[in-house]
Amino acid sequence: MERIRFISYRGKQILLVDVTHCSAAESEETLRTAPDYVTTQPPGSVLLLADFTGASFDEDATRTMQQTAVFDKPYIKKAAWIGTQSLPASFQETVSEFSRREFVVFKSKTEALDWLTED
């Protein structure tokens, strides 16, 4: 199963970054490859859904997440996160402050996908 892939929802293309149940090293490795997918799209066009359910992050993985968020910023139209319950409370704030981006957190995949695809 590809950890990063495009999915279709309501006729729109969503980039799914799936780090569910990844160790910190696996999370870091997956996040390092995200720009390879994001930067193939036009600036300001990517709808991104990141699923962190059961994922682990250490300092290196968090740093990679921050760097990826900065690098991808020009390409992202909207970004939604799900499954953040297992992450430290400061994770979202740390990544948001570093990247100067907002990440909207949803309780379910359907809620996130609905928000991403609304006009």
Biopython code that builds the backbone (N, CA, C, O; Angstrom):
import numpy as np
from Bio.PDB.StructureBuilder import StructureBuilder

atoms = [
    (1, "MET", "N", (0.840, -1.195, 0.000)),
    (1, "MET", "CA", (0.000, 0.000, 0.000)),
    (1, "MET", "C", (0.880, 1.251, 0.000)),
    (1, "MET", "O", (1.772, 1.410, 0.833)),
    (2, "GLU", "N", (0.607, 2.105, -0.933)),
    (2, "GLU", "CA", (1.344, 3.360, -1.000)),
    (2, "GLU", "C", (0.912, 4.279, 0.143)),
    (2, "GLU", "O", (-0.281, 4.465, 0.385)),
    (3, "ARG", "N", (1.877, 4.839, 0.826)),
    (3, "ARG", "CA", (1.587, 5.753, 1.927)),
    (3, "ARG", "C", (1.171, 7.131, 1.432)),
    (3, "ARG", "O", (0.448, 7.847, 2.125)),
    (4, "ILE", "N", (1.616, 7.504, 0.256)),
    (4, "ILE", "CA", (1.229, 8.781, -0.333)),
    (4, "ILE", "C", (0.653, 8.489, -1.704)),
    (4, "ILE", "O", (1.302, 7.888, -2.560)),
    (5, "ARG", "N", (-0.596, 8.933, -1.893)),
    (5, "ARG", "CA", (-1.265, 8.646, -3.159)),
    (5, "ARG", "C", (-2.415, 9.622, -3.370)),
    (5, "ARG", "O", (-2.933, 10.220, -2.427)),
    (6, "PHE", "N", (-2.789, 9.759, -4.613)),
    (6, "PHE", "CA", (-3.953, 10.574, -4.933)),
    (6, "PHE", "C", (-5.190, 9.700, -4.887)),
    (6, "PHE", "O", (-5.202, 8.580, -5.398)),
    (7, "ILE", "N", (-6.237, 10.238, -4.261)),
    (7, "ILE", "CA", (-7.529, 9.573, -4.219)),
    (7, "ILE", "C", (-8.550, 10.533, -4.808)),
    (7, "ILE", "O", (-8.297, 11.734, -4.903)),
    (8, "SER", "N", (-9.691, 10.011, -5.200)),
    (8, "SER", "CA", (-10.752, 10.843, -5.742)),
    (8, "SER", "C", (-11.906, 10.873, -4.745)),
    (8, "SER", "O", (-12.284, 9.844, -4.184)),
    (9, "TYR", "N", (-12.458, 12.060, -4.535)),
    (9, "TYR", "CA", (-13.618, 12.214, -3.655)),
    (9, "TYR", "C", (-14.475, 13.326, -4.226)),
    (9, "TYR", "O", (-14.016, 14.454, -4.403)),
    (10, "ARG", "N", (-15.720, 12.996, -4.512)),
    (10, "ARG", "CA", (-16.658, 13.960, -5.090)),
    (10, "ARG", "C", (-16.092, 14.608, -6.354)),
    (10, "ARG", "O", (-16.281, 15.799, -6.602)),
    (11, "GLY", "N", (-15.402, 13.803, -7.135)),
    (11, "GLY", "CA", (-14.868, 14.272, -8.397)),
    (11, "GLY", "C", (-13.624, 15.134, -8.291)),
    (11, "GLY", "O", (-13.171, 15.689, -9.292)),
    (12, "LYS", "N", (-13.067, 15.256, -7.101)),
    (12, "LYS", "CA", (-11.859, 16.061, -6.915)),
    (12, "LYS", "C", (-10.705, 15.167, -6.487)),
    (12, "LYS", "O", (-10.898, 14.133, -5.848)),
    (13, "GLN", "N", (-9.516, 15.588, -6.851)),
    (13, "GLN", "CA", (-8.300, 14.848, -6.519)),
    (13, "GLN", "C", (-7.772, 15.311, -5.165)),
    (13, "GLN", "O", (-7.565, 16.503, -4.938)),
    (14, "ILE", "N", (-7.559, 14.344, -4.267)),
    (14, "ILE", "CA", (-7.044, 14.615, -2.926)),
    (14, "ILE", "C", (-5.726, 13.861, -2.781)),
    (14, "ILE", "O", (-5.638, 12.684, -3.131)),
    (15, "LEU", "N", (-4.707, 14.536, -2.268)),
    (15, "LEU", "CA", (-3.453, 13.852, -1.964)),
    (15, "LEU", "C", (-3.529, 13.352, -0.530)),
    (15, "LEU", "O", (-3.593, 14.142, 0.412)),
    (16, "LEU", "N", (-3.522, 12.029, -0.373)),
    (16, "LEU", "CA", (-3.568, 11.407, 0.946)),
    (16, "LEU", "C", (-2.158, 11.088, 1.393)),
    (16, "LEU", "O", (-1.428, 10.365, 0.716)),
    (17, "VAL", "N", (-1.780, 11.632, 2.541)),
    (17, "VAL", "CA", (-0.506, 11.311, 3.183)),
    (17, "VAL", "C", (-0.869, 10.467, 4.399)),
    (17, "VAL", "O", (-1.390, 10.971, 5.394)),
    (18, "ASP", "N", (-0.588, 9.193, 4.299)),
    (18, "ASP", "CA", (-1.036, 8.205, 5.273)),
    (18, "ASP", "C", (0.138, 7.714, 6.126)),
    (18, "ASP", "O", (0.943, 6.894, 5.684)),
    (19, "VAL", "N", (0.216, 8.222, 7.335)),
    (19, "VAL", "CA", (1.258, 7.761, 8.259)),
    (19, "VAL", "C", (0.648, 6.970, 9.418)),
    (19, "VAL", "O", (1.213, 6.906, 10.510)),
    (20, "THR", "N", (-0.514, 6.372, 9.159)),
    (20, "THR", "CA", (-1.189, 5.611, 10.209)),
    (20, "THR", "C", (-0.295, 4.494, 10.722)),
    (20, "THR", "O", (0.291, 3.730, 9.955)),
    (21, "HIS", "N", (-0.211, 4.426, 12.035)),
    (21, "HIS", "CA", (0.514, 3.379, 12.751)),
    (21, "HIS", "C", (1.982, 3.275, 12.343)),
    (21, "HIS", "O", (2.569, 2.196, 12.419)),
    (22, "CYS", "N", (2.571, 4.371, 11.919)),
    (22, "CYS", "CA", (3.992, 4.393, 11.566)),
    (22, "CYS", "C", (4.837, 4.679, 12.809)),
    (22, "CYS", "O", (4.423, 5.411, 13.709)),
    (23, "SER", "N", (6.014, 4.091, 12.833)),
    (23, "SER", "CA", (6.998, 4.454, 13.850)),
    (23, "SER", "C", (7.493, 5.857, 13.503)),
    (23, "SER", "O", (7.185, 6.374, 12.429)),
    (24, "ALA", "N", (8.252, 6.471, 14.395)),
    (24, "ALA", "CA", (8.788, 7.804, 14.120)),
    (24, "ALA", "C", (9.658, 7.785, 12.865)),
    (24, "ALA", "O", (9.590, 8.704, 12.049)),
    (25, "ALA", "N", (10.469, 6.750, 12.709)),
    (25, "ALA", "CA", (11.338, 6.649, 11.524)),
    (25, "ALA", "C", (10.514, 6.481, 10.254)),
    (25, "ALA", "O", (10.842, 7.075, 9.227)),
    (26, "GLU", "N", (9.455, 5.686, 10.303)),
    (26, "GLU", "CA", (8.585, 5.501, 9.133)),
    (26, "GLU", "C", (7.834, 6.792, 8.807)),
    (26, "GLU", "O", (7.661, 7.131, 7.636)),
    (27, "SER", "N", (7.386, 7.515, 9.845)),
    (27, "SER", "CA", (6.711, 8.798, 9.629)),
    (27, "SER", "C", (7.649, 9.763, 8.927)),
    (27, "SER", "O", (7.266, 10.422, 7.960)),
    (28, "GLU", "N", (8.879, 9.846, 9.416)),
    (28, "GLU", "CA", (9.858, 10.741, 8.810)),
    (28, "GLU", "C", (10.118, 10.369, 7.353)),
    (28, "GLU", "O", (10.139, 11.241, 6.486)),
    (29, "GLU", "N", (10.313, 9.098, 7.083)),
    (29, "GLU", "CA", (10.578, 8.629, 5.721)),
    (29, "GLU", "C", (9.417, 8.962, 4.785)),
    (29, "GLU", "O", (9.630, 9.428, 3.666)),
    (30, "THR", "N", (8.196, 8.722, 5.243)),
    (30, "THR", "CA", (7.021, 9.019, 4.425)),
    (30, "THR", "C", (6.915, 10.513, 4.142)),
    (30, "THR", "O", (6.671, 10.915, 3.005)),
    (31, "LEU", "N", (7.096, 11.328, 5.165)),
    (31, "LEU", "CA", (6.967, 12.774, 4.999)),
    (31, "LEU", "C", (8.053, 13.353, 4.100)),
    (31, "LEU", "O", (7.829, 14.362, 3.431)),
    (32, "ARG", "N", (9.213, 12.733, 4.079)),
    (32, "ARG", "CA", (10.290, 13.195, 3.188)),
    (32, "ARG", "C", (9.915, 13.024, 1.715)),
    (32, "ARG", "O", (10.413, 13.760, 0.863)),
    (33, "THR", "N", (9.055, 12.073, 1.413)),
    (33, "THR", "CA", (8.686, 11.830, 0.016)),
    (33, "THR", "C", (7.478, 12.652, -0.435)),
    (33, "THR", "O", (7.195, 12.725, -1.631)),
    (34, "ALA", "N", (6.767, 13.267, 0.503)),
    (34, "ALA", "CA", (5.563, 14.035, 0.159)),
    (34, "ALA", "C", (5.821, 15.119, -0.897)),
    (34, "ALA", "O", (5.013, 15.257, -1.816)),
    (35, "PRO", "N", (6.906, 15.890, -0.806)),
    (35, "PRO", "CA", (7.127, 16.922, -1.830)),
    (35, "PRO", "C", (7.250, 16.362, -3.252)),
    (35, "PRO", "O", (6.952, 17.066, -4.217)),
    (36, "ASP", "N", (7.680, 15.123, -3.387)),
    (36, "ASP", "CA", (7.773, 14.509, -4.717)),
    (36, "ASP", "C", (6.400, 14.444, -5.390)),
    (36, "ASP", "O", (6.308, 14.483, -6.617)),
    (37, "TYR", "N", (5.354, 14.347, -4.608)),
    (37, "TYR", "CA", (3.983, 14.291, -5.128)),
    (37, "TYR", "C", (3.388, 15.697, -5.248)),
    (37, "TYR", "O", (2.754, 16.032, -6.249)),
    (38, "VAL", "N", (3.601, 16.501, -4.225)),
    (38, "VAL", "CA", (2.996, 17.833, -4.173)),
    (38, "VAL", "C", (3.515, 18.725, -5.294)),
    (38, "VAL", "O", (2.741, 19.424, -5.949)),
    (39, "THR", "N", (4.810, 18.699, -5.509)),
    (39, "THR", "CA", (5.407, 19.636, -6.458)),
    (39, "THR", "C", (5.164, 19.273, -7.922)),
    (39, "THR", "O", (5.571, 20.018, -8.813)),
    (40, "THR", "N", (4.515, 18.153, -8.181)),
    (40, "THR", "CA", (4.148, 17.814, -9.560)),
    (40, "THR", "C", (2.853, 18.508, -9.969)),
    (40, "THR", "O", (2.451, 18.447, -11.131)),
    (41, "GLN", "N", (2.204, 19.165, -9.017)),
    (41, "GLN", "CA", (0.919, 19.823, -9.247)),
    (41, "GLN", "C", (1.113, 21.335, -9.378)),
    (41, "GLN", "O", (2.123, 21.874, -8.927)),
    (42, "PRO", "N", (0.151, 22.013, -9.989)),
    (42, "PRO", "CA", (0.253, 23.480, -10.105)),
    (42, "PRO", "C", (0.219, 24.151, -8.722)),
    (42, "PRO", "O", (-0.436, 23.650, -7.809)),
    (43, "PRO", "N", (0.913, 25.265, -8.568)),
    (43, "PRO", "CA", (0.871, 25.998, -7.295)),
    (43, "PRO", "C", (-0.572, 26.340, -6.903)),
    (43, "PRO", "O", (-1.397, 26.686, -7.748)),
    (44, "GLY", "N", (-0.850, 26.233, -5.608)),
    (44, "GLY", "CA", (-2.156, 26.583, -5.071)),
    (44, "GLY", "C", (-3.281, 25.643, -5.435)),
    (44, "GLY", "O", (-4.450, 26.026, -5.373)),
    (45, "SER", "N", (-2.951, 24.411, -5.816)),
    (45, "SER", "CA", (-4.004, 23.512, -6.295)),
    (45, "SER", "C", (-4.212, 22.240, -5.461)),
    (45, "SER", "O", (-5.228, 21.564, -5.621)),
    (46, "VAL", "N", (-3.286, 21.912, -4.594)),
    (46, "VAL", "CA", (-3.332, 20.612, -3.918)),
    (46, "VAL", "C", (-4.273, 20.633, -2.714)),
    (46, "VAL", "O", (-4.185, 21.488, -1.833)),
    (47, "LEU", "N", (-5.174, 19.654, -2.718)),
    (47, "LEU", "CA", (-6.026, 19.384, -1.558)),
    (47, "LEU", "C", (-5.365, 18.214, -0.845)),
    (47, "LEU", "O", (-5.254, 17.125, -1.408)),
    (48, "LEU", "N", (-4.929, 18.431, 0.384)),
    (48, "LEU", "CA", (-4.131, 17.434, 1.094)),
    (48, "LEU", "C", (-4.831, 16.946, 2.346)),
    (48, "LEU", "O", (-5.331, 17.739, 3.143)),
    (49, "LEU", "N", (-4.861, 15.643, 2.509)),
    (49, "LEU", "CA", (-5.389, 15.019, 3.726)),
    (49, "LEU", "C", (-4.275, 14.206, 4.351)),
    (49, "LEU", "O", (-3.750, 13.286, 3.724)),
    (50, "ALA", "N", (-3.910, 14.533, 5.579)),
    (50, "ALA", "CA", (-2.893, 13.784, 6.312)),
    (50, "ALA", "C", (-3.569, 13.003, 7.430)),
    (50, "ALA", "O", (-4.307, 13.566, 8.239)),
    (51, "ASP", "N", (-3.307, 11.694, 7.467)),
    (51, "ASP", "CA", (-3.883, 10.821, 8.492)),
    (51, "ASP", "C", (-2.772, 10.366, 9.425)),
    (51, "ASP", "O", (-1.875, 9.624, 9.026)),
    (52, "PHE", "N", (-2.843, 10.823, 10.679)),
    (52, "PHE", "CA", (-1.830, 10.543, 11.688)),
    (52, "PHE", "C", (-2.263, 9.482, 12.696)),
    (52, "PHE", "O", (-1.614, 9.323, 13.730)),
    (53, "THR", "N", (-3.334, 8.761, 12.423)),
    (53, "THR", "CA", (-3.877, 7.796, 13.370)),
    (53, "THR", "C", (-2.798, 6.814, 13.836)),
    (53, "THR", "O", (-2.231, 6.073, 13.033)),
    (54, "GLY", "N", (-2.526, 6.821, 15.134)),
    (54, "GLY", "CA", (-1.576, 5.887, 15.718)),
    (54, "GLY", "C", (-0.128, 6.106, 15.334)),
    (54, "GLY", "O", (0.717, 5.258, 15.622)),
    (55, "ALA", "N", (0.179, 7.218, 14.691)),
    (55, "ALA", "CA", (1.555, 7.491, 14.259)),
    (55, "ALA", "C", (2.409, 7.988, 15.425)),
    (55, "ALA", "O", (1.911, 8.600, 16.370)),
    (56, "SER", "N", (3.685, 7.710, 15.329)),
    (56, "SER", "CA", (4.650, 8.202, 16.309)),
    (56, "SER", "C", (5.554, 9.230, 15.655)),
    (56, "SER", "O", (5.892, 9.124, 14.476)),
    (57, "PHE", "N", (5.938, 10.222, 16.439)),
    (57, "PHE", "CA", (6.851, 11.264, 15.974)),
    (57, "PHE", "C", (7.901, 11.510, 17.036)),
    (57, "PHE", "O", (7.593, 11.591, 18.225)),
    (58, "ASP", "N", (9.141, 11.629, 16.600)),
    (58, "ASP", "CA", (10.205, 12.060, 17.481)),
    (58, "ASP", "C", (10.683, 13.417, 16.982)),
    (58, "ASP", "O", (10.048, 14.013, 16.112)),
    (59, "GLU", "N", (11.776, 13.904, 17.513)),
    (59, "GLU", "CA", (12.278, 15.219, 17.132)),
    (59, "GLU", "C", (12.610, 15.286, 15.639)),
    (59, "GLU", "O", (12.299, 16.278, 14.980)),
    (60, "ASP", "N", (13.240, 14.237, 15.106)),
    (60, "ASP", "CA", (13.602, 14.230, 13.685)),
    (60, "ASP", "C", (12.366, 14.207, 12.784)),
    (60, "ASP", "O", (12.312, 14.921, 11.783)),
    (61, "ALA", "N", (11.390, 13.398, 13.136)),
    (61, "ALA", "CA", (10.165, 13.320, 12.334)),
    (61, "ALA", "C", (9.399, 14.639, 12.390)),
    (61, "ALA", "O", (8.835, 15.073, 11.385)),
    (62, "THR", "N", (9.376, 15.269, 13.546)),
    (62, "THR", "CA", (8.709, 16.564, 13.684)),
    (62, "THR", "C", (9.418, 17.616, 12.845)),
    (62, "THR", "O", (8.764, 18.415, 12.174)),
    (63, "ARG", "N", (10.729, 17.628, 12.874)),
    (63, "ARG", "CA", (11.499, 18.572, 12.068)),
    (63, "ARG", "C", (11.223, 18.355, 10.575)),
    (63, "ARG", "O", (11.073, 19.315, 9.820)),
    (64, "THR", "N", (11.158, 17.098, 10.164)),
    (64, "THR", "CA", (10.857, 16.794, 8.761)),
    (64, "THR", "C", (9.465, 17.292, 8.398)),
    (64, "THR", "O", (9.265, 17.843, 7.316)),
    (65, "MET", "N", (8.504, 17.103, 9.297)),
    (65, "MET", "CA", (7.140, 17.585, 9.063)),
    (65, "MET", "C", (7.142, 19.097, 8.889)),
    (65, "MET", "O", (6.478, 19.618, 7.993)),
    (66, "GLN", "N", (7.879, 19.803, 9.732)),
    (66, "GLN", "CA", (7.958, 21.253, 9.637)),
    (66, "GLN", "C", (8.558, 21.685, 8.298)),
    (66, "GLN", "O", (8.023, 22.568, 7.628)),
    (67, "GLN", "N", (9.657, 21.067, 7.917)),
    (67, "GLN", "CA", (10.334, 21.421, 6.675)),
    (67, "GLN", "C", (9.459, 21.125, 5.463)),
    (67, "GLN", "O", (9.395, 21.922, 4.527)),
    (68, "THR", "N", (8.790, 19.983, 5.481)),
    (68, "THR", "CA", (7.908, 19.614, 4.380)),
    (68, "THR", "C", (6.756, 20.607, 4.264)),
    (68, "THR", "O", (6.372, 20.995, 3.161)),
    (69, "ALA", "N", (6.212, 21.014, 5.399)),
    (69, "ALA", "CA", (5.098, 21.967, 5.395)),
    (69, "ALA", "C", (5.512, 23.311, 4.797)),
    (69, "ALA", "O", (4.718, 23.952, 4.107)),
    (70, "VAL", "N", (6.732, 23.735, 5.052)),
    (70, "VAL", "CA", (7.231, 24.980, 4.470)),
    (70, "VAL", "C", (7.440, 24.812, 2.971)),
    (70, "VAL", "O", (7.012, 25.653, 2.181)),
    (71, "PHE", "N", (8.095, 23.731, 2.585)),
    (71, "PHE", "CA", (8.422, 23.488, 1.178)),
    (71, "PHE", "C", (7.162, 23.341, 0.331)),
    (71, "PHE", "O", (7.116, 23.832, -0.797)),
    (72, "ASP", "N", (6.145, 22.675, 0.858)),
    (72, "ASP", "CA", (4.914, 22.408, 0.119)),
    (72, "ASP", "C", (3.941, 23.584, 0.088)),
    (72, "ASP", "O", (3.017, 23.600, -0.725)),
    (73, "LYS", "N", (4.133, 24.548, 0.947)),
    (73, "LYS", "CA", (3.168, 25.631, 1.136)),
    (73, "LYS", "C", (2.670, 26.275, -0.167)),
    (73, "LYS", "O", (1.465, 26.482, -0.302)),
    (74, "PRO", "N", (3.540, 26.598, -1.124)),
    (74, "PRO", "CA", (3.031, 27.259, -2.340)),
    (74, "PRO", "C", (2.093, 26.392, -3.179)),
    (74, "PRO", "O", (1.345, 26.916, -4.005)),
    (75, "TYR", "N", (2.122, 25.105, -2.982)),
    (75, "TYR", "CA", (1.333, 24.183, -3.799)),
    (75, "TYR", "C", (-0.010, 23.812, -3.171)),
    (75, "TYR", "O", (-0.881, 23.260, -3.843)),
    (76, "ILE", "N", (-0.174, 24.114, -1.892)),
    (76, "ILE", "CA", (-1.338, 23.655, -1.137)),
    (76, "ILE", "C", (-2.482, 24.661, -1.220)),
    (76, "ILE", "O", (-2.306, 25.852, -0.963)),
    (77, "LYS", "N", (-3.645, 24.157, -1.582)),
    (77, "LYS", "CA", (-4.865, 24.970, -1.562)),
    (77, "LYS", "C", (-5.525, 24.848, -0.195)),
    (77, "LYS", "O", (-5.896, 25.849, 0.418)),
    (78, "LYS", "N", (-5.668, 23.603, 0.281)),
    (78, "LYS", "CA", (-6.249, 23.322, 1.594)),
    (78, "LYS", "C", (-5.573, 22.079, 2.157)),
    (78, "LYS", "O", (-5.211, 21.164, 1.418)),
    (79, "ALA", "N", (-5.410, 22.060, 3.478)),
    (79, "ALA", "CA", (-4.838, 20.884, 4.132)),
    (79, "ALA", "C", (-5.673, 20.540, 5.356)),
    (79, "ALA", "O", (-6.015, 21.404, 6.164)),
    (80, "ALA", "N", (-5.990, 19.262, 5.470)),
    (80, "ALA", "CA", (-6.767, 18.771, 6.605)),
    (80, "ALA", "C", (-6.005, 17.629, 7.266)),
    (80, "ALA", "O", (-5.337, 16.838, 6.600)),
    (81, "TRP", "N", (-6.119, 17.561, 8.584)),
    (81, "TRP", "CA", (-5.480, 16.497, 9.361)),
    (81, "TRP", "C", (-6.557, 15.687, 10.070)),
    (81, "TRP", "O", (-7.571, 16.229, 10.509)),
    (82, "ILE", "N", (-6.323, 14.389, 10.175)),
    (82, "ILE", "CA", (-7.156, 13.513, 11.006)),
    (82, "ILE", "C", (-6.234, 12.609, 11.819)),
    (82, "ILE", "O", (-5.060, 12.435, 11.494)),
    (83, "GLY", "N", (-6.797, 12.039, 12.885)),
    (83, "GLY", "CA", (-6.054, 11.079, 13.694)),
    (83, "GLY", "C", (-4.962, 11.677, 14.543)),
    (83, "GLY", "O", (-3.965, 11.010, 14.816)),
    (84, "THR", "N", (-5.116, 12.898, 14.963)),
    (84, "THR", "CA", (-4.062, 13.567, 15.731)),
    (84, "THR", "C", (-4.104, 13.261, 17.229)),
    (84, "THR", "O", (-3.275, 13.766, 17.986)),
    (85, "GLN", "N", (-5.050, 12.450, 17.656)),
    (85, "GLN", "CA", (-5.208, 12.178, 19.081)),
    (85, "GLN", "C", (-3.958, 11.565, 19.713)),
    (85, "GLN", "O", (-3.703, 11.779, 20.898)),
    (86, "SER", "N", (-3.181, 10.814, 18.946)),
    (86, "SER", "CA", (-2.001, 10.154, 19.498)),
    (86, "SER", "C", (-0.773, 11.064, 19.515)),
    (86, "SER", "O", (0.273, 10.687, 20.044)),
    (87, "LEU", "N", (-0.897, 12.245, 18.945)),
    (87, "LEU", "CA", (0.238, 13.169, 18.876)),
    (87, "LEU", "C", (0.239, 14.109, 20.075)),
    (87, "LEU", "O", (-0.813, 14.375, 20.656)),
    (88, "PRO", "N", (1.413, 14.612, 20.448)),
    (88, "PRO", "CA", (1.457, 15.592, 21.539)),
    (88, "PRO", "C", (0.608, 16.816, 21.194)),
    (88, "PRO", "O", (0.506, 17.201, 20.029)),
    (89, "ALA", "N", (0.016, 17.406, 22.190)),
    (89, "ALA", "CA", (-0.854, 18.567, 21.973)),
    (89, "ALA", "C", (-0.122, 19.698, 21.259)),
    (89, "ALA", "O", (-0.735, 20.453, 20.505)),
    (90, "SER", "N", (1.163, 19.819, 21.487)),
    (90, "SER", "CA", (1.936, 20.915, 20.901)),
    (90, "SER", "C", (2.329, 20.659, 19.441)),
    (90, "SER", "O", (2.838, 21.567, 18.784)),
    (91, "PHE", "N", (2.108, 19.460, 18.922)),
    (91, "PHE", "CA", (2.567, 19.110, 17.578)),
    (91, "PHE", "C", (1.992, 20.039, 16.517)),
    (91, "PHE", "O", (2.737, 20.611, 15.722)),
    (92, "GLN", "N", (0.674, 20.190, 16.500)),
    (92, "GLN", "CA", (0.033, 21.031, 15.491)),
    (92, "GLN", "C", (0.528, 22.468, 15.605)),
    (92, "GLN", "O", (0.846, 23.101, 14.598)),
    (93, "GLU", "N", (0.591, 22.973, 16.811)),
    (93, "GLU", "CA", (1.034, 24.345, 17.029)),
    (93, "GLU", "C", (2.475, 24.543, 16.556)),
    (93, "GLU", "O", (2.795, 25.546, 15.918)),
    (94, "THR", "N", (3.331, 23.589, 16.872)),
    (94, "THR", "CA", (4.737, 23.667, 16.482)),
    (94, "THR", "C", (4.886, 23.695, 14.964)),
    (94, "THR", "O", (5.627, 24.518, 14.427)),
    (95, "VAL", "N", (4.187, 22.803, 14.274)),
    (95, "VAL", "CA", (4.267, 22.736, 12.818)),
    (95, "VAL", "C", (3.640, 23.982, 12.192)),
    (95, "VAL", "O", (4.182, 24.528, 11.231)),
    (96, "SER", "N", (2.509, 24.434, 12.724)),
    (96, "SER", "CA", (1.842, 25.629, 12.194)),
    (96, "SER", "C", (2.717, 26.870, 12.333)),
    (96, "SER", "O", (2.854, 27.648, 11.389)),
    (97, "GLU", "N", (3.306, 27.052, 13.509)),
    (97, "GLU", "CA", (4.153, 28.221, 13.738)),
    (97, "GLU", "C", (5.381, 28.206, 12.838)),
    (97, "GLU", "O", (5.739, 29.232, 12.258)),
    (98, "PHE", "N", (6.024, 27.059, 12.719)),
    (98, "PHE", "CA", (7.234, 26.951, 11.913)),
    (98, "PHE", "C", (6.948, 27.217, 10.441)),
    (98, "PHE", "O", (7.698, 27.930, 9.774)),
    (99, "SER", "N", (5.860, 26.641, 9.941)),
    (99, "SER", "CA", (5.549, 26.725, 8.509)),
    (99, "SER", "C", (4.687, 27.930, 8.142)),
    (99, "SER", "O", (4.527, 28.254, 6.966)),
    (100, "ARG", "N", (4.140, 28.583, 9.151)),
    (100, "ARG", "CA", (3.212, 29.693, 8.940)),
    (100, "ARG", "C", (2.031, 29.264, 8.083)),
    (100, "ARG", "O", (1.596, 29.956, 7.163)),
    (101, "ARG", "N", (1.529, 28.064, 8.443)),
    (101, "ARG", "CA", (0.362, 27.495, 7.773)),
    (101, "ARG", "C", (-0.643, 27.063, 8.821)),
    (101, "ARG", "O", (-0.292, 26.747, 9.958)),
    (102, "GLU", "N", (-1.890, 27.058, 8.416)),
    (102, "GLU", "CA", (-2.957, 26.566, 9.273)),
    (102, "GLU", "C", (-3.317, 25.144, 8.847)),
    (102, "GLU", "O", (-3.418, 24.855, 7.654)),
    (103, "PHE", "N", (-3.506, 24.283, 9.800)),
    (103, "PHE", "CA", (-3.932, 22.916, 9.547)),
    (103, "PHE", "C", (-5.224, 22.693, 10.318)),
    (103, "PHE", "O", (-5.268, 22.834, 11.540)),
    (104, "VAL", "N", (-6.264, 22.346, 9.590)),
    (104, "VAL", "CA", (-7.556, 22.132, 10.209)),
    (104, "VAL", "C", (-7.661, 20.651, 10.569)),
    (104, "VAL", "O", (-7.429, 19.777, 9.733)),
    (105, "VAL", "N", (-8.016, 20.385, 11.833)),
    (105, "VAL", "CA", (-8.102, 19.013, 12.328)),
    (105, "VAL", "C", (-9.560, 18.581, 12.378)),
    (105, "VAL", "O", (-10.425, 19.314, 12.858)),
    (106, "PHE", "N", (-9.814, 17.384, 11.877)),
    (106, "PHE", "CA", (-11.161, 16.822, 11.858)),
    (106, "PHE", "C", (-11.168, 15.500, 12.619)),
    (106, "PHE", "O", (-10.141, 14.835, 12.754)),
    (107, "LYS", "N", (-12.346, 15.140, 13.110)),
    (107, "LYS", "CA", (-12.506, 13.885, 13.851)),
    (107, "LYS", "C", (-12.647, 12.686, 12.939)),
    (107, "LYS", "O", (-12.332, 11.564, 13.335)),
    (108, "SER", "N", (-13.118, 12.910, 11.714)),
    (108, "SER", "CA", (-13.316, 11.778, 10.811)),
    (108, "SER", "C", (-12.800, 12.099, 9.415)),
    (108, "SER", "O", (-12.680, 13.258, 9.020)),
    (109, "LYS", "N", (-12.505, 11.046, 8.696)),
    (109, "LYS", "CA", (-12.035, 11.191, 7.317)),
    (109, "LYS", "C", (-13.107, 11.824, 6.439)),
    (109, "LYS", "O", (-12.806, 12.669, 5.595)),
    (110, "THR", "N", (-14.352, 11.418, 6.638)),
    (110, "THR", "CA", (-15.450, 11.962, 5.834)),
    (110, "THR", "C", (-15.600, 13.463, 6.057)),
    (110, "THR", "O", (-15.774, 14.215, 5.098)),
    (111, "GLU", "N", (-15.536, 13.906, 7.310)),
    (111, "GLU", "CA", (-15.620, 15.345, 7.598)),
    (111, "GLU", "C", (-14.495, 16.107, 6.895)),
    (111, "GLU", "O", (-14.721, 17.164, 6.306)),
    (112, "ALA", "N", (-13.303, 15.566, 6.965)),
    (112, "ALA", "CA", (-12.150, 16.216, 6.346)),
    (112, "ALA", "C", (-12.304, 16.278, 4.830)),
    (112, "ALA", "O", (-12.058, 17.313, 4.211)),
    (113, "LEU", "N", (-12.710, 15.165, 4.245)),
    (113, "LEU", "CA", (-12.889, 15.128, 2.785)),
    (113, "LEU", "C", (-14.001, 16.074, 2.334)),
    (113, "LEU", "O", (-13.875, 16.740, 1.306)),
    (114, "ASP", "N", (-15.087, 16.131, 3.101)),
    (114, "ASP", "CA", (-16.172, 17.065, 2.769)),
    (114, "ASP", "C", (-15.672, 18.494, 2.778)),
    (114, "ASP", "O", (-15.985, 19.269, 1.873)),
    (115, "TRP", "N", (-14.890, 18.855, 3.799)),
    (115, "TRP", "CA", (-14.346, 20.212, 3.913)),
    (115, "TRP", "C", (-13.379, 20.512, 2.774)),
    (115, "TRP", "O", (-13.422, 21.592, 2.185)),
    (116, "LEU", "N", (-12.521, 19.570, 2.472)),
    (116, "LEU", "CA", (-11.547, 19.763, 1.392)),
    (116, "LEU", "C", (-12.210, 20.001, 0.039)),
    (116, "LEU", "O", (-11.706, 20.770, -0.780)),
    (117, "THR", "N", (-13.327, 19.347, -0.190)),
    (117, "THR", "CA", (-13.962, 19.414, -1.509)),
    (117, "THR", "C", (-15.093, 20.421, -1.617)),
    (117, "THR", "O", (-15.679, 20.575, -2.688)),
    (118, "GLU", "N", (-15.411, 21.108, -0.528)),
    (118, "GLU", "CA", (-16.461, 22.129, -0.628)),
    (118, "GLU", "C", (-15.914, 23.323, -1.397)),
    (118, "GLU", "O", (-14.727, 23.637, -1.319)),
    (119, "ASP", "N", (-16.777, 23.969, -2.123)),
    (119, "ASP", "CA", (-16.356, 25.114, -2.946)),
    (119, "ASP", "C", (-16.364, 26.402, -2.187)),
    (119, "ASP", "O", (-16.034, 27.449, -2.744)),
]
sb = StructureBuilder()
sb.init_structure("model")
sb.init_model(0)
sb.init_chain("A")
sb.init_seg("    ")
for serial, (resi, resn, name, xyz) in enumerate(atoms, 1):
    if name == "N":
        sb.init_residue(resn, " ", resi, " ")
    sb.init_atom(name, np.array(xyz, "f"), 0.0, 1.0, " ", f" {name:<3s}", serial, name[0])
structure = sb.get_structure()
